[in-house]
Amino acid sequence: MTRLAICPGSFDPVTNGHLDIIQRGAKVFDEIIVAVFNNQSKNPLFTVEERVHLLQKATEDYDNISVDACSGLLMDYAKSKNAQAVLRGLRAVSDFEYELQLTSMNRKLNEEIETFFMMTNNQYSFLSSSMVKEIAKYQANVSDLVPPVVEEALKEKFSNV
């Protein structure tokens, strides 16, 4: 049986911290599907289609990573893909409470799908998509925070600001 994990998120945009979790997860699981969700509580900079494209470019060197756009409940999506696991990243203790609530609800919805947490590399523990967007808006250097394809996309988005 293939060990398949879903790595969900809004990825607006994908950062090197996200990629750290995705790439390390690809060493543990046979297959990773990076599931791009449109979080209604956030005001996204990139469309879902743009985020999918950026993730595809950023992960193109990995044969066992695919990217998909999703809507609805994560557990419904995971079940439809026959996934055994959800892979989530933790940056700091502050992430834990929110992730605990999500995981508890997901477990109530489908107790057959396990959630695995992976601590991000310390060099990315401060990093968030929101911070990246904020500093990119002011043309600050984000080259060590995001993959090159994302850096270019951010420059394009903010070139008219």
BELNOR-V93012 format. One record per residue. N is the residue number from 1. SS is DSSP state (a for helix, b for strand, c for the rest). PSI is psi in whole degrees, -180 to 180 (999 if undefined). D_LAST is the distance of its C-alpha to the last C-alpha in whole Angstrom. Layout:
N_SS_PSI_D_LAST / N_SS_PSI_D_LAST
//
This chain:
1_c_136_50 / 2_c_131_46 / 3_c_105_45 / 4_b_130_41 / 5_b_144_38 / 6_b_130_35 / 7_b_97_32 / 8_b_157_30 / 9_b_174_27 / 10_c_-29_23 / 11_c_53_22 / 12_c_76_18 / 13_c_175_18 / 14_c_137_21 / 15_c_172_22 / 16_a_-26_24 / 17_a_-44_26 / 18_a_-47_26 / 19_a_-35_28 / 20_a_-48_30 / 21_a_-46_32 / 22_a_-47_32 / 23_a_-39_33 / 24_a_-37_36 / 25_a_-33_37 / 26_a_-16_37 / 27_a_-21_40 / 28_a_-40_42 / 29_c_152_41 / 30_c_-34_42 / 31_b_141_39 / 32_b_130_36 / 33_b_118_34 / 34_b_115_30 / 35_b_114_30 / 36_b_115_26 / 37_b_150_26 / 38_c_101_24 / 39_c_112_24 / 40_c_-21_24 / 41_c_-7_24 / 42_c_154_20 / 43_c_95_17 / 44_c_146_16 / 45_c_-41_13 / 46_c_146_15 / 47_c_164_18 / 48_a_-42_22 / 49_a_-41_22 / 50_a_-41_19 / 51_a_-41_20 / 52_a_-47_24 / 53_a_-47_23 / 54_a_-42_21 / 55_a_-41_24 / 56_a_-43_27 / 57_a_-40_25 / 58_a_-22_25 / 59_c_12_29 / 60_c_-19_30 / 61_c_0_33 / 62_c_119_35 / 63_c_-24_37 / 64_c_17_38 / 65_b_127_34 / 66_b_165_33 / 67_b_139_30 / 68_b_150_30 / 69_b_141_28 / 70_b_156_30 / 71_c_165_30 / 72_c_-158_33 / 73_c_136_35 / 74_a_-44_35 / 75_a_-35_39 / 76_a_-43_39 / 77_a_-48_37 / 78_a_-42_39 / 79_a_-41_42 / 80_a_-24_41 / 81_c_1_40 / 82_c_38_44 / 83_c_148_42 / 84_c_-16_44 / 85_b_159_41 / 86_b_134_37 / 87_b_124_36 / 88_b_146_33 / 89_b_147_32 / 90_b_129_32 / 91_c_-43_30 / 92_c_173_32 / 93_a_-32_35 / 94_a_-25_32 / 95_a_-24_32 / 96_a_-45_35 / 97_a_-46_36 / 98_a_-46_33 / 99_a_-35_34 / 100_a_-44_38 / 101_a_-46_37 / 102_a_-48_36 / 103_a_-39_39 / 104_a_-43_41 / 105_a_-43_40 / 106_a_-38_40 / 107_a_-36_43 / 108_a_-37_45 / 109_a_-34_43 / 110_c_100_44 / 111_c_-4_47 / 112_c_-16_47 / 113_c_119_44 / 114_b_151_43 / 115_b_131_40 / 116_b_132_40 / 117_b_140_37 / 118_b_130_36 / 119_b_134_35 / 120_c_158_32 / 121_c_139_32 / 122_a_-32_32 / 123_a_-14_30 / 124_a_9_27 / 125_c_-21_29 / 126_c_-9_26 / 127_c_134_23 / 128_c_156_21 / 129_a_-38_19 / 130_a_-45_17 / 131_a_-42_17 / 132_a_-46_16 / 133_a_-41_13 / 134_a_-47_12 / 135_a_-32_13 / 136_a_-32_11 / 137_a_-31_7 / 138_c_21_9 / 139_c_27_10 / 140_c_158_13 / 141_c_121_16 / 142_c_14_17 / 143_c_-27_19 / 144_c_6_22 / 145_c_-24_21 / 146_c_159_20 / 147_c_156_22 / 148_a_-39_21 / 149_a_-34_20 / 150_a_-40_17 / 151_a_-46_16 / 152_a_-41_15 / 153_a_-38_14 / 154_a_-43_11 / 155_a_-40_10 / 156_a_-45_10 / 157_a_-39_8 / 158_c_8_5 / 159_c_-23_6 / 160_c_9_4 / 161_c_999_0
//
